[in-house]
Each structure stands twice: as C-alpha cells, then as structure tokens.
C-alpha cells in the first residue's frame, strides 16, 4: 500500500463517511480531487498517470478505504474496473487516450447488469450495432455503481457475433442516468440505472474494435471487481473489529469491562479470525494477480465469497457487541451492517460464487 495515497484517502474521508452515507452522495470535488491524484485507480501504470501499484498493494489500499467508507471504496472499485477493462481490451491508442483521463479527475463506471440479466450475464440484451464508421447502442443497464457521478461508462453489450465493451461519455445524446433511490448499502456510491436510446458514437470507442466472447469479456472485467470487493470486505471487517474491541474495552457492565465477559470475548475472537482469514485469502488471490496465474479467476471468486461472508458476519457481530450504541443509522457498525450485506450480492452473488466453486471442487474428480 502507498502510505502517501492512504494518508490522502484518510484525510479526505476524515469523519465525513456518516454524513455522506446519510446524504446519499459524496461531494464531486472530493471524488475529482482523489481522481486527479490517481488515487481512485492506483494500479494504472505510471505511463498513463497512475501509480502502478501491485495487486497486493492496491488491495491493501482498497481495504484501507473500505475500513473508513465503503461508498468511496465502491467508487474506487468501479473506477479501477473501468480502467482495467480499457487497459486489458483497449488498443494502444485507446489506452493512451482514455487512461490518463481516469488518473486526472474524470470519473468512470461500468455497466453489466440489466433488468433480466443480473447473475445471468449471458442474458444481456444491450446491442452495439455497426453503422458505417459509427456504432449505435440501445439498452437498459441497472445498478451501475458510480454511474451517478461518471463522465464515462464502460458499457458491455452484444456486438456482431459476440460482445464488446464501449466507452460511453454520459453527456452523449440518448444517454440517461437514473440514480437508484435509497439503496440498502453503500448509499453514497452513486448507484444508477443507465438507459441507452439510439446512442451514436464513433466506432473507435469500441474497445479493440472487434467482437469478443461474452464470457471472456465479462469474466476478465469481473475478476478485477471481485478482488477489489474482497479487499473492501477486509476493510469492513477491520473497521468492525476496531469498533467492537474499543467499545468492549471501555464499556462496563456488572462491574467489569465487556471484554472480560467470556461471551463478548468470544465475539472479539471471531472478529479477529474473520479479519485474518479474509486477509490471507485476499493476499493469496492478489499474489495470483501479480504473477498472472491462470488460476486467478477462480481465486478471485474464492476471495470474494469468503471475504463477503466474513464481512456480513463480522458486521452483525459488531452490532451485537455495541448493542444500542451501534444501532443508530450513521454509526460505523450500523453502516457496515448494511454495506456488508450488499457485498454478498454484487460482483457475483453468494449463490453464483458457490456454483463456480462447486465446479472447481469437481475438477479432476472421476
């Protein structure tokens, strides 16, 4: 993790996470300020204005943000996923044109899900049609994190005989962004639906300019998102552990600190185990990222599933330890309780992760 970037993120969040959560928005100047310093997608190579962080270092930075504000961490995940998709699928010219914008203040989102294509992305119906030297997009995307703030959205859709991703400026005629009203978790992350009605763009905005396999395209992009979410969950757990331990140390009941009551001590031990387990599985997956291992996709699913499950349990445990002190909207553990639940749904629900992991368990079995 970059100490300089960690300090920058910490200073920007300060004690404002609750305020942002209750307001349902992060000030744009905060996001653009962090973006202009490359903090929202710090793994982008230095040649494009990024910091070139390794997977492990980027993960720890993500966890640092997640411990303070899951909404900001969600924006980082979306910005990073957009940047990774451009880096992975864009031509040299596309990378040179788009990536420096994402490290200098422009904000980005990605758009996968549709009303009938959530877990089953093979059901995507958004179309990208060639029309001379232009493409025309039509479709309806839902729950695109950070889209309410975005200057561009990387849209995934059907193209030719396969699929493609297109970098779509949100001020293009035919693009309408509808913020999601009062989401359960990560309320300030800018979740929004994106409607594409006859959107015309130069064909040069299609990444790589050719059709790709839908499965390959979405898996590569989602792998980044799953690993980022997993590290964000590590942050949620760390925040809950700190809050619960601090409260249990200073709060007295029946003449002694809560921490000296065995059942409360058990809760604290479970939080520590959750933090250590989630951290180790994320470190392992990030090492696979850094070594470009063919096992990366499966390890990212495992990390996301394990970390999200532990985060949800950790948040519930922290609320239990803090009791009424942690049950007020805006309090860190109350916010974590809502945010962690959302982590068990986004970037592959628990059930989808379990199906993928079950297939892995059966590999090589006669």
C-alpha positions as CSV (number, residue, x, y, z in Angstrom):
1,X,0.0,0.0,0.0
2,X,1.2,3.5,-0.7
3,X,1.4,5.4,2.6
4,X,1.0,8.7,0.7
5,X,-2.2,7.5,-1.0
6,X,-3.5,6.0,2.2
7,X,-2.9,9.3,4.0
8,X,-4.7,11.2,1.2
9,X,-7.7,9.0,1.3
10,X,-7.9,9.1,5.1
11,X,-7.6,12.9,5.1
12,X,-10.4,13.2,2.5
13,X,-12.8,10.9,4.4
14,X,-11.9,12.1,7.9
15,X,-15.1,11.9,9.9
16,X,-17.4,12.5,6.9
17,X,-18.4,8.9,6.0
18,X,-21.6,9.0,8.1
19,X,-22.5,12.4,6.6
20,X,-22.1,11.1,3.1
21,X,-24.0,7.9,3.8
22,X,-27.0,9.8,5.3
23,X,-26.9,12.3,2.4
24,X,-26.6,9.5,-0.2
25,X,-23.7,11.3,-2.0
26,X,-20.0,12.0,-1.9
27,X,-19.2,15.6,-3.0
28,X,-17.9,15.6,-6.6
29,X,-15.0,17.8,-5.6
30,X,-13.8,15.1,-3.3
31,X,-14.0,12.4,-6.0
32,X,-12.4,14.5,-8.6
33,X,-9.7,15.6,-6.2
34,X,-8.8,12.0,-5.4
35,X,-9.1,11.0,-9.1
36,X,-6.8,13.8,-10.1
37,X,-4.1,12.3,-7.9
38,X,-4.6,8.8,-9.4
39,X,-6.0,7.5,-6.1
40,X,-9.2,6.0,-7.5
41,X,-7.4,3.6,-9.8
42,X,-3.9,3.4,-8.3
43,X,-2.9,0.3,-10.2
44,X,-2.9,2.0,-13.6
45,X,0.7,2.1,-14.9
46,X,2.7,5.3,-14.4
47,X,3.0,5.9,-18.1
48,X,-0.8,6.7,-18.0
49,X,-0.6,8.8,-14.9
50,X,-1.2,6.1,-12.4
51,X,0.9,4.8,-9.5
52,X,1.4,1.3,-10.9
53,X,0.6,-0.4,-7.6
54,X,0.9,-4.2,-7.5
55,X,-2.3,-6.2,-6.9
56,X,-1.3,-6.7,-3.2
57,X,-0.5,-3.0,-2.6
58,X,-3.7,-1.9,-4.5
59,X,-5.7,-4.4,-2.4
60,X,-4.4,-3.0,0.9
61,X,-5.2,0.5,-0.2
62,X,-8.7,-0.7,-1.1
63,X,-9.0,-2.3,2.4
64,X,-7.9,1.0,4.0
65,X,-10.6,2.9,2.2
66,X,-13.2,0.1,2.9
67,X,-12.5,0.4,6.6
68,X,-13.4,4.1,6.5
69,X,-16.1,4.4,3.9
70,X,-17.5,1.5,1.7
71,X,-19.2,4.0,-0.6
72,X,-15.9,5.6,-1.5
73,X,-14.3,2.2,-1.8
74,X,-17.1,1.2,-4.2
75,X,-16.3,4.2,-6.4
76,X,-12.6,3.1,-6.4
77,X,-13.7,-0.4,-7.4
78,X,-15.7,0.9,-10.3
79,X,-13.0,3.4,-11.5
80,X,-10.5,0.6,-11.2
81,X,-12.6,-1.9,-13.1
82,X,-13.2,0.6,-15.9
83,X,-9.5,1.3,-16.1
84,X,-8.6,-2.4,-16.1
85,X,-11.1,-3.1,-18.9
86,X,-9.6,-0.3,-21.0
87,X,-6.1,-1.5,-20.2
88,X,-6.9,-5.1,-20.9
89,X,-9.0,-4.7,-24.1
90,X,-8.1,-1.3,-25.5
91,X,-5.7,-0.7,-28.3
92,X,-2.5,1.3,-27.6
93,X,-4.3,4.4,-28.9
94,X,-7.4,3.8,-26.8
95,X,-5.3,3.2,-23.7
96,X,-3.3,6.4,-24.3
97,X,-6.5,8.4,-24.9
98,X,-8.7,7.1,-22.1
99,X,-6.5,6.0,-19.1
100,X,-4.8,9.4,-18.5
101,X,-8.3,10.9,-18.1
102,X,-9.1,8.4,-15.4
103,X,-6.0,9.4,-13.4
104,X,-6.6,13.1,-13.8
105,X,-10.1,13.7,-12.4
106,X,-12.6,12.1,-14.8
107,X,-14.9,9.6,-13.2
108,X,-15.9,6.2,-14.6
109,X,-18.4,3.4,-14.1
110,X,-19.0,0.0,-15.7
111,X,-22.4,-1.3,-16.8
112,X,-23.1,-5.0,-16.9
113,X,-26.4,-5.8,-15.2
114,X,-29.8,-5.4,-16.8
115,X,-33.4,-5.9,-15.6
116,X,-33.3,-9.5,-16.8
117,X,-29.5,-10.1,-16.7
118,X,-28.1,-9.9,-13.2
119,X,-26.4,-13.1,-12.1
120,X,-27.0,-14.5,-15.6
121,X,-25.0,-12.1,-17.8
122,X,-25.5,-14.4,-20.8
123,X,-28.9,-12.8,-20.9
124,X,-27.6,-9.3,-21.7
125,X,-29.7,-7.7,-24.5
126,X,-28.0,-4.4,-24.9
127,X,-27.0,-4.1,-28.5
128,X,-24.0,-2.4,-30.2
129,X,-24.6,-2.1,-33.9
130,X,-22.2,-1.0,-36.6
131,X,-23.4,1.9,-38.8
132,X,-20.7,3.0,-41.1
133,X,-17.9,4.5,-39.0
134,X,-20.2,4.7,-36.0
135,X,-21.9,2.3,-33.6
136,X,-25.4,2.6,-32.2
137,X,-26.2,1.5,-28.7
138,X,-29.6,0.5,-27.3
139,X,-30.2,-1.0,-23.9
140,X,-31.0,-0.6,-20.2
141,X,-28.4,-1.1,-17.5
142,X,-29.2,-1.3,-13.8
143,X,-27.3,-0.8,-10.6
144,X,-24.1,0.6,-12.2
145,X,-22.0,1.7,-9.2
146,X,-20.7,5.2,-9.5
147,X,-22.7,5.9,-12.7
148,X,-24.4,8.8,-11.0
149,X,-21.0,10.5,-10.8
150,X,-19.5,9.2,-14.0
151,X,-18.2,11.1,-17.0
152,X,-17.9,7.9,-18.9
153,X,-19.5,4.4,-18.6
154,X,-17.9,1.3,-20.0
155,X,-20.9,-0.5,-21.4
156,X,-21.0,-4.2,-22.1
157,X,-23.3,-5.4,-24.8
158,X,-23.9,-7.7,-27.8
159,X,-21.8,-6.9,-30.8
160,X,-21.5,-8.6,-34.2
161,X,-21.4,-12.4,-33.4
162,X,-20.2,-11.9,-29.8
163,X,-19.8,-9.0,-27.4
164,X,-17.9,-5.8,-26.8
165,X,-17.3,-3.0,-24.3
166,X,-17.7,0.6,-25.4
167,X,-16.5,3.7,-23.6
168,X,-19.6,5.9,-23.5
169,X,-19.5,9.6,-22.4
170,X,-22.5,10.2,-20.2
171,X,-23.2,13.5,-21.9
172,X,-23.8,11.8,-25.3
173,X,-27.3,12.3,-26.7
174,X,-29.5,9.3,-25.8
175,X,-27.8,8.5,-22.5
176,X,-30.0,8.9,-19.4
177,X,-28.7,8.2,-15.9
178,X,-31.3,7.5,-13.2
179,X,-29.8,7.3,-9.6
180,X,-31.1,4.4,-7.5
181,X,-33.2,5.8,-4.7
182,X,-32.2,4.9,-1.2
183,X,-30.1,1.8,-1.8
184,X,-29.7,-0.6,1.2
185,X,-25.9,-0.3,1.3
186,X,-23.1,1.9,0.1
187,X,-25.7,4.7,-0.2
188,X,-23.2,7.3,-1.4
189,X,-21.6,5.1,-4.1
190,X,-23.7,6.6,-6.9
191,X,-25.6,3.5,-7.9
192,X,-27.7,4.3,-11.0
193,X,-29.5,2.8,-13.9
194,X,-28.3,3.8,-17.4
195,X,-30.7,4.0,-20.4
196,X,-29.1,3.9,-23.9
197,X,-31.6,5.1,-26.5
198,X,-30.1,5.2,-30.0
199,X,-26.7,6.4,-28.7
200,X,-24.3,7.1,-31.6
201,X,-20.6,7.1,-31.1
202,X,-17.5,6.8,-33.2
203,X,-16.6,3.1,-33.8
204,X,-13.2,3.9,-32.3
205,X,-14.9,3.8,-28.9
206,X,-15.4,0.1,-29.1
207,X,-12.5,-1.4,-27.2
208,X,-10.2,-3.3,-29.5
209,X,-12.7,-2.6,-32.2
210,X,-13.8,-6.2,-32.6
211,X,-16.2,-8.7,-31.2
212,X,-15.1,-10.8,-28.2
213,X,-16.5,-13.8,-26.4
214,X,-19.1,-12.5,-23.9
215,X,-17.9,-15.0,-21.3
216,X,-14.2,-13.9,-21.6
217,X,-15.1,-10.2,-21.7
218,X,-17.2,-10.2,-18.6
219,X,-15.0,-12.7,-16.6
220,X,-11.8,-10.6,-17.1
221,X,-13.6,-7.4,-16.1
222,X,-15.4,-9.0,-13.1
223,X,-12.2,-10.7,-11.8
224,X,-10.8,-7.2,-11.1
225,X,-14.1,-6.2,-9.4
226,X,-14.4,-9.4,-7.3
227,X,-10.9,-9.0,-6.0
228,X,-11.4,-5.3,-5.2
229,X,-14.7,-6.1,-3.4
230,X,-13.0,-8.8,-1.5
231,X,-10.3,-6.4,-0.2
232,X,-13.1,-3.9,0.6
233,X,-14.7,-6.5,2.8
234,X,-11.4,-6.9,4.6
235,X,-11.7,-3.2,5.3
236,X,-15.2,-3.6,6.6
237,X,-14.1,-6.4,9.0
238,X,-11.1,-4.3,10.2
239,X,-13.4,-1.4,10.9
240,X,-15.9,-3.6,12.8
241,X,-13.1,-5.3,14.8
242,X,-11.7,-1.9,15.9
243,X,-15.1,-0.6,16.9
244,X,-16.1,-3.7,18.8
245,X,-12.8,-4.0,20.6
246,X,-12.7,-0.3,21.6
247,X,-16.3,-0.5,22.9
248,X,-15.7,-3.7,24.8
249,X,-12.6,-2.3,26.5
250,X,-14.3,0.9,27.8
251,X,-17.9,-0.2,28.3
252,X,-18.6,-1.7,31.8
253,X,-21.4,-4.0,32.7
254,X,-21.9,-5.9,36.0
255,X,-18.8,-4.2,37.4
256,X,-16.3,-5.1,34.7
257,X,-15.4,-4.2,31.1
258,X,-17.4,-6.1,28.5
259,X,-14.2,-7.6,27.1
260,X,-13.9,-9.5,30.4
261,X,-17.2,-11.3,29.9
262,X,-16.5,-14.6,28.2
263,X,-19.3,-14.5,25.6
264,X,-18.3,-11.0,24.5
265,X,-14.6,-12.1,24.3
266,X,-15.8,-14.9,22.0
267,X,-17.3,-12.3,19.7
268,X,-14.0,-10.5,19.6
269,X,-12.1,-13.7,18.8
270,X,-14.5,-14.4,16.0
271,X,-13.9,-10.9,14.6
272,X,-10.1,-11.4,14.7
273,X,-10.4,-14.8,13.0
274,X,-12.6,-13.3,10.3
275,X,-10.1,-10.5,9.7
276,X,-7.1,-12.8,9.4
277,X,-9.0,-15.4,7.2
278,X,-10.2,-12.8,4.8
279,X,-6.9,-11.0,4.6
280,X,-5.0,-14.3,3.9
281,X,-7.3,-15.4,1.1
282,X,-7.2,-11.9,-0.5
283,X,-3.4,-11.9,-0.3
284,X,-3.3,-15.2,-2.0
285,X,-5.6,-14.1,-4.8
286,X,-3.6,-10.8,-5.2
287,X,-0.4,-12.8,-5.5
288,X,-2.0,-14.8,-8.3
289,X,-2.9,-11.5,-9.9
290,X,0.6,-10.2,-9.7
291,X,2.0,-13.5,-11.2
292,X,-0.6,-13.5,-14.0
293,X,-1.6,-17.0,-12.8
294,X,-4.2,-18.9,-14.9
295,X,-5.8,-19.7,-11.5
296,X,-6.6,-16.0,-10.9
297,X,-10.3,-16.1,-11.9
298,X,-11.1,-18.9,-9.5
299,X,-9.0,-17.4,-6.7
300,X,-10.8,-14.1,-7.1
301,X,-14.2,-15.8,-6.8
302,X,-13.0,-17.6,-3.7
303,X,-11.6,-14.4,-2.1
304,X,-14.8,-12.5,-2.8
305,X,-17.0,-15.2,-1.4
306,X,-15.0,-15.8,1.7
307,X,-14.4,-12.1,2.5
308,X,-18.0,-11.1,1.8
309,X,-19.4,-13.8,4.1
310,X,-17.0,-12.9,6.9
311,X,-17.8,-9.2,6.5
312,X,-21.5,-9.8,6.8
313,X,-21.0,-11.9,9.9
314,X,-18.5,-9.5,11.4
315,X,-20.8,-6.6,10.9
316,X,-23.6,-8.4,12.6
317,X,-21.3,-9.4,15.5
318,X,-20.1,-5.8,15.9
319,X,-23.6,-4.6,16.1
320,X,-24.3,-7.2,18.8
321,X,-21.3,-6.1,20.8
322,X,-22.1,-2.4,20.6
323,X,-25.9,-3.1,21.1
324,X,-27.8,0.2,21.2
325,X,-24.6,2.2,20.6
326,X,-24.2,0.5,17.3
327,X,-27.8,0.5,16.2
328,X,-28.2,4.2,15.1
329,X,-28.3,5.0,11.4
330,X,-25.0,6.6,10.6
331,X,-22.9,4.8,13.2
332,X,-19.9,2.9,11.7
333,X,-21.1,-0.6,12.5
334,X,-24.7,0.1,11.6
335,X,-23.4,1.4,8.2
336,X,-21.1,-1.7,7.9
337,X,-24.1,-4.0,8.6
338,X,-25.9,-2.6,5.5
339,X,-22.8,-2.3,3.3
340,X,-21.6,-5.8,4.0
341,X,-24.9,-7.4,3.0
342,X,-24.7,-5.7,-0.4
343,X,-21.2,-7.3,-0.8
344,X,-22.8,-10.7,-0.8
345,X,-24.8,-9.7,-3.9
346,X,-22.6,-7.5,-6.1
347,X,-19.9,-8.8,-8.5
348,X,-21.4,-12.3,-8.2
349,X,-23.9,-13.3,-5.5
350,X,-23.1,-15.9,-2.9
351,X,-25.0,-18.4,-4.8
352,X,-23.2,-17.8,-8.1
353,X,-19.9,-17.9,-6.3
354,X,-20.9,-21.2,-4.7
355,X,-21.8,-22.7,-8.1
356,X,-18.4,-21.6,-9.5
357,X,-16.6,-23.1,-6.6
358,X,-18.6,-26.3,-6.7
359,X,-17.4,-26.7,-10.4
360,X,-13.9,-26.2,-9.2
361,X,-14.3,-28.8,-6.5
362,X,-15.4,-31.3,-9.1
363,X,-12.5,-30.7,-11.4
364,X,-10.3,-33.7,-11.8
365,X,-12.8,-36.0,-9.9
366,X,-13.5,-39.1,-11.9
